[in-house]
Amino acid sequence: MADTKKITDKAERKKLKRAARKKAAPKAERTYARGSHKRKVKKMARGQSKR
């Protein structure tokens, strides 16, 4: 994406970013389900509080 850090005007920055997004090559399709690579979190102990 275009480097827009130096542009302070929000509307102008948005315009540039959108144009860059349109020009960019499309992303490849996912080869795995969304979120399936996330670290799984164990369930906390239920019931009586730990402290």
Gaussian input, Z-matrix of N, CA and C with variables (Angstrom, degrees):
# hf/3-21g

backbone

0 1
 N
 C     1     B1
 C     2     B2     1     A1
 N     3     B3     2     A2     1     D1
 C     4     B4     3     A3     2     D2
 C     5     B5     4     A4     3     D3
 N     6     B6     5     A5     4     D4
 C     7     B7     6     A6     5     D5
 C     8     B8     7     A7     6     D6
 N     9     B9     8     A8     7     D7
 C    10    B10     9     A9     8     D8
 C    11    B11    10    A10     9     D9
 N    12    B12    11    A11    10    D10
 C    13    B13    12    A12    11    D11
 C    14    B14    13    A13    12    D12
 N    15    B15    14    A14    13    D13
 C    16    B16    15    A15    14    D14
 C    17    B17    16    A16    15    D15
 N    18    B18    17    A17    16    D16
 C    19    B19    18    A18    17    D17
 C    20    B20    19    A19    18    D18
 N    21    B21    20    A20    19    D19
 C    22    B22    21    A21    20    D20
 C    23    B23    22    A22    21    D21
 N    24    B24    23    A23    22    D22
 C    25    B25    24    A24    23    D23
 C    26    B26    25    A25    24    D24
 N    27    B27    26    A26    25    D25
 C    28    B28    27    A27    26    D26
 C    29    B29    28    A28    27    D27
 N    30    B30    29    A29    28    D28
 C    31    B31    30    A30    29    D29
 C    32    B32    31    A31    30    D30
 N    33    B33    32    A32    31    D31
 C    34    B34    33    A33    32    D32
 C    35    B35    34    A34    33    D33
 N    36    B36    35    A35    34    D34
 C    37    B37    36    A36    35    D35
 C    38    B38    37    A37    36    D36
 N    39    B39    38    A38    37    D37
 C    40    B40    39    A39    38    D38
 C    41    B41    40    A40    39    D39
 N    42    B42    41    A41    40    D40
 C    43    B43    42    A42    41    D41
 C    44    B44    43    A43    42    D42
 N    45    B45    44    A44    43    D43
 C    46    B46    45    A45    44    D44
 C    47    B47    46    A46    45    D45
 N    48    B48    47    A47    46    D46
 C    49    B49    48    A48    47    D47
 C    50    B50    49    A49    48    D48
 N    51    B51    50    A50    49    D49
 C    52    B52    51    A51    50    D50
 C    53    B53    52    A52    51    D51
 N    54    B54    53    A53    52    D52
 C    55    B55    54    A54    53    D53
 C    56    B56    55    A55    54    D54
 N    57    B57    56    A56    55    D55
 C    58    B58    57    A57    56    D56
 C    59    B59    58    A58    57    D57
 N    60    B60    59    A59    58    D58
 C    61    B61    60    A60    59    D59
 C    62    B62    61    A61    60    D60
 N    63    B63    62    A62    61    D61
 C    64    B64    63    A63    62    D62
 C    65    B65    64    A64    63    D63
 N    66    B66    65    A65    64    D64
 C    67    B67    66    A66    65    D65
 C    68    B68    67    A67    66    D66
 N    69    B69    68    A68    67    D67
 C    70    B70    69    A69    68    D68
 C    71    B71    70    A70    69    D69
 N    72    B72    71    A71    70    D70
 C    73    B73    72    A72    71    D71
 C    74    B74    73    A73    72    D72
 N    75    B75    74    A74    73    D73
 C    76    B76    75    A75    74    D74
 C    77    B77    76    A76    75    D75
 N    78    B78    77    A77    76    D76
 C    79    B79    78    A78    77    D77
 C    80    B80    79    A79    78    D78
 N    81    B81    80    A80    79    D79
 C    82    B82    81    A81    80    D80
 C    83    B83    82    A82    81    D81
 N    84    B84    83    A83    82    D82
 C    85    B85    84    A84    83    D83
 C    86    B86    85    A85    84    D84
 N    87    B87    86    A86    85    D85
 C    88    B88    87    A87    86    D86
 C    89    B89    88    A88    87    D87
 N    90    B90    89    A89    88    D88
 C    91    B91    90    A90    89    D89
 C    92    B92    91    A91    90    D90
 N    93    B93    92    A92    91    D91
 C    94    B94    93    A93    92    D92
 C    95    B95    94    A94    93    D93
 N    96    B96    95    A95    94    D94
 C    97    B97    96    A96    95    D95
 C    98    B98    97    A97    96    D96
 N    99    B99    98    A98    97    D97
 C   100   B100    99    A99    98    D98
 C   101   B101   100   A100    99    D99
 N   102   B102   101   A101   100   D100
 C   103   B103   102   A102   101   D101
 C   104   B104   103   A103   102   D102
 N   105   B105   104   A104   103   D103
 C   106   B106   105   A105   104   D104
 C   107   B107   106   A106   105   D105
 N   108   B108   107   A107   106   D106
 C   109   B109   108   A108   107   D107
 C   110   B110   109   A109   108   D108
 N   111   B111   110   A110   109   D109
 C   112   B112   111   A111   110   D110
 C   113   B113   112   A112   111   D111
 N   114   B114   113   A113   112   D112
 C   115   B115   114   A114   113   D113
 C   116   B116   115   A115   114   D114
 N   117   B117   116   A116   115   D115
 C   118   B118   117   A117   116   D116
 C   119   B119   118   A118   117   D117
 N   120   B120   119   A119   118   D118
 C   121   B121   120   A120   119   D119
 C   122   B122   121   A121   120   D120
 N   123   B123   122   A122   121   D121
 C   124   B124   123   A123   122   D122
 C   125   B125   124   A124   123   D123
 N   126   B126   125   A125   124   D124
 C   127   B127   126   A126   125   D125
 C   128   B128   127   A127   126   D126
 N   129   B129   128   A128   127   D127
 C   130   B130   129   A129   128   D128
 C   131   B131   130   A130   129   D129
 N   132   B132   131   A131   130   D130
 C   133   B133   132   A132   131   D131
 C   134   B134   133   A133   132   D132
 N   135   B135   134   A134   133   D133
 C   136   B136   135   A135   134   D134
 C   137   B137   136   A136   135   D135
 N   138   B138   137   A137   136   D136
 C   139   B139   138   A138   137   D137
 C   140   B140   139   A139   138   D138
 N   141   B141   140   A140   139   D139
 C   142   B142   141   A141   140   D140
 C   143   B143   142   A142   141   D141
 N   144   B144   143   A143   142   D142
 C   145   B145   144   A144   143   D143
 C   146   B146   145   A145   144   D144
 N   147   B147   146   A146   145   D145
 C   148   B148   147   A147   146   D146
 C   149   B149   148   A148   147   D147
 N   150   B150   149   A149   148   D148
 C   151   B151   150   A150   149   D149
 C   152   B152   151   A151   150   D150

   B1=1.4549
   B2=1.5293
   B3=1.2902
   B4=1.4668
   B5=1.5198
   B6=1.3281
   B7=1.4584
   B8=1.5238
   B9=1.3412
   B10=1.4648
   B11=1.5217
   B12=1.3377
   B13=1.4616
   B14=1.5176
   B15=1.3365
   B16=1.4647
   B17=1.5265
   B18=1.3335
   B19=1.4648
   B20=1.5268
   B21=1.3247
   B22=1.4611
   B23=1.5240
   B24=1.3410
   B25=1.4628
   B26=1.5282
   B27=1.3267
   B28=1.4654
   B29=1.5286
   B30=1.3229
   B31=1.4675
   B32=1.5262
   B33=1.3263
   B34=1.4626
   B35=1.5329
   B36=1.3277
   B37=1.4583
   B38=1.5314
   B39=1.3278
   B40=1.4598
   B41=1.5334
   B42=1.3442
   B43=1.4565
   B44=1.5281
   B45=1.3376
   B46=1.4619
   B47=1.5241
   B48=1.3227
   B49=1.4579
   B50=1.5320
   B51=1.3183
   B52=1.4684
   B53=1.5167
   B54=1.3356
   B55=1.4614
   B56=1.5220
   B57=1.3309
   B58=1.4714
   B59=1.5248
   B60=1.3472
   B61=1.4537
   B62=1.5268
   B63=1.3414
   B64=1.4646
   B65=1.5172
   B66=1.3491
   B67=1.4614
   B68=1.5212
   B69=1.3471
   B70=1.4682
   B71=1.5297
   B72=1.3208
   B73=1.4596
   B74=1.5227
   B75=1.3397
   B76=1.4708
   B77=1.5162
   B78=1.3117
   B79=1.4616
   B80=1.5212
   B81=1.3109
   B82=1.4642
   B83=1.5226
   B84=1.3231
   B85=1.4668
   B86=1.5150
   B87=1.3294
   B88=1.4652
   B89=1.5223
   B90=1.3317
   B91=1.4658
   B92=1.5225
   B93=1.3422
   B94=1.4549
   B95=1.5204
   B96=1.3126
   B97=1.4632
   B98=1.5184
   B99=1.3142
   B100=1.4453
   B101=1.5180
   B102=1.3348
   B103=1.4532
   B104=1.5132
   B105=1.3317
   B106=1.4646
   B107=1.5309
   B108=1.3348
   B109=1.4652
   B110=1.5206
   B111=1.3336
   B112=1.4648
   B113=1.5202
   B114=1.3314
   B115=1.4642
   B116=1.5172
   B117=1.3081
   B118=1.4574
   B119=1.5322
   B120=1.3174
   B121=1.4597
   B122=1.5133
   B123=1.3226
   B124=1.4624
   B125=1.5247
   B126=1.3196
   B127=1.4649
   B128=1.5259
   B129=1.3147
   B130=1.4701
   B131=1.5310
   B132=1.3210
   B133=1.4670
   B134=1.5128
   B135=1.3034
   B136=1.4524
   B137=1.5287
   B138=1.3158
   B139=1.4688
   B140=1.5067
   B141=1.3352
   B142=1.4509
   B143=1.5285
   B144=1.3256
   B145=1.4641
   B146=1.5237
   B147=1.3208
   B148=1.4593
   B149=1.5231
   B150=1.3581
   B151=1.4716
   B152=1.5016
   A1=109.34
   A2=115.46
   A3=120.68
   A4=111.00
   A5=116.16
   A6=120.88
   A7=108.36
   A8=117.00
   A9=120.57
   A10=112.36
   A11=116.76
   A12=119.87
   A13=113.03
   A14=116.73
   A15=120.35
   A16=113.09
   A17=117.03
   A18=120.69
   A19=109.02
   A20=115.93
   A21=120.01
   A22=112.26
   A23=117.03
   A24=120.49
   A25=110.16
   A26=116.20
   A27=122.17
   A28=112.79
   A29=116.56
   A30=120.95
   A31=111.03
   A32=115.81
   A33=121.39
   A34=110.63
   A35=114.31
   A36=121.05
   A37=111.10
   A38=114.73
   A39=121.29
   A40=110.40
   A41=115.24
   A42=121.14
   A43=110.64
   A44=115.94
   A45=121.41
   A46=111.68
   A47=115.93
   A48=120.48
   A49=110.99
   A50=115.72
   A51=120.13
   A52=110.97
   A53=115.83
   A54=120.58
   A55=109.97
   A56=116.01
   A57=120.83
   A58=110.68
   A59=115.78
   A60=120.26
   A61=111.04
   A62=115.84
   A63=120.46
   A64=110.98
   A65=115.75
   A66=121.10
   A67=112.88
   A68=116.49
   A69=121.46
   A70=111.60
   A71=115.20
   A72=120.45
   A73=109.18
   A74=117.67
   A75=119.32
   A76=111.15
   A77=115.62
   A78=120.87
   A79=109.69
   A80=116.54
   A81=120.91
   A82=109.29
   A83=115.74
   A84=119.74
   A85=109.10
   A86=116.64
   A87=120.67
   A88=110.64
   A89=115.26
   A90=118.91
   A91=110.10
   A92=116.92
   A93=121.44
   A94=108.56
   A95=116.80
   A96=121.02
   A97=110.34
   A98=115.70
   A99=121.65
   A100=110.78
   A101=117.10
   A102=120.79
   A103=114.15
   A104=117.71
   A105=119.15
   A106=111.33
   A107=117.22
   A108=120.92
   A109=112.71
   A110=116.67
   A111=120.22
   A112=110.96
   A113=115.90
   A114=119.33
   A115=107.76
   A116=117.42
   A117=120.54
   A118=109.39
   A119=116.40
   A120=122.02
   A121=108.51
   A122=116.70
   A123=120.71
   A124=108.78
   A125=116.58
   A126=120.97
   A127=109.40
   A128=115.55
   A129=120.39
   A130=108.63
   A131=116.17
   A132=120.97
   A133=108.81
   A134=115.95
   A135=119.87
   A136=110.11
   A137=116.73
   A138=120.82
   A139=112.00
   A140=116.31
   A141=121.18
   A142=111.79
   A143=115.51
   A144=118.42
   A145=110.42
   A146=116.15
   A147=120.93
   A148=112.25
   A149=115.76
   A150=118.06
   A151=110.23
   D1=155.81
   D2=-179.43
   D3=-63.93
   D4=146.55
   D5=178.66
   D6=-81.34
   D7=110.64
   D8=-175.42
   D9=-115.97
   D10=19.89
   D11=-177.21
   D12=-64.67
   D13=-31.59
   D14=-174.27
   D15=-83.38
   D16=-12.24
   D17=-179.25
   D18=-87.45
   D19=124.07
   D20=-176.39
   D21=-92.91
   D22=-29.09
   D23=-179.10
   D24=-71.11
   D25=117.68
   D26=-174.17
   D27=-60.53
   D28=-44.92
   D29=-177.66
   D30=-64.67
   D31=-42.65
   D32=179.57
   D33=-62.48
   D34=-42.81
   D35=-179.30
   D36=-63.01
   D37=-42.31
   D38=179.64
   D39=-61.61
   D40=-42.79
   D41=-179.80
   D42=-60.18
   D43=-46.20
   D44=-179.04
   D45=-64.04
   D46=-41.84
   D47=-179.10
   D48=-64.47
   D49=-42.52
   D50=179.80
   D51=-62.92
   D52=-41.96
   D53=179.75
   D54=-63.27
   D55=-41.28
   D56=-179.72
   D57=-65.46
   D58=-38.41
   D59=179.80
   D60=-65.18
   D61=-38.31
   D62=-180.00
   D63=-67.10
   D64=-37.22
   D65=-177.93
   D66=-74.65
   D67=-29.12
   D68=-174.98
   D69=-63.27
   D70=149.62
   D71=178.78
   D72=-67.28
   D73=144.58
   D74=-178.85
   D75=-65.51
   D76=145.28
   D77=-179.90
   D78=-72.48
   D79=149.68
   D80=178.82
   D81=-70.61
   D82=153.26
   D83=178.63
   D84=-67.39
   D85=151.49
   D86=-179.96
   D87=-68.71
   D88=144.94
   D89=176.72
   D90=-100.58
   D91=-2.55
   D92=179.56
   D93=-142.58
   D94=161.20
   D95=-177.96
   D96=-67.06
   D97=144.71
   D98=179.72
   D99=-61.70
   D100=128.25
   D101=177.06
   D102=84.81
   D103=-3.70
   D104=-177.72
   D105=-74.78
   D106=-18.84
   D107=179.61
   D108=-91.34
   D109=1.18
   D110=179.63
   D111=-71.25
   D112=148.97
   D113=176.51
   D114=-68.71
   D115=131.56
   D116=-179.78
   D117=-83.16
   D118=142.29
   D119=-177.82
   D120=-105.46
   D121=131.16
   D122=178.40
   D123=-70.76
   D124=146.55
   D125=179.65
   D126=-68.93
   D127=139.40
   D128=177.23
   D129=-71.85
   D130=157.99
   D131=178.16
   D132=-66.10
   D133=131.92
   D134=-179.84
   D135=-93.87
   D136=165.60
   D137=175.07
   D138=90.94
   D139=-125.69
   D140=-174.59
   D141=-60.83
   D142=136.84
   D143=-178.24
   D144=-67.94
   D145=153.53
   D146=-175.47
   D147=-78.57
   D148=-18.13
   D149=-178.67
   D150=-122.50

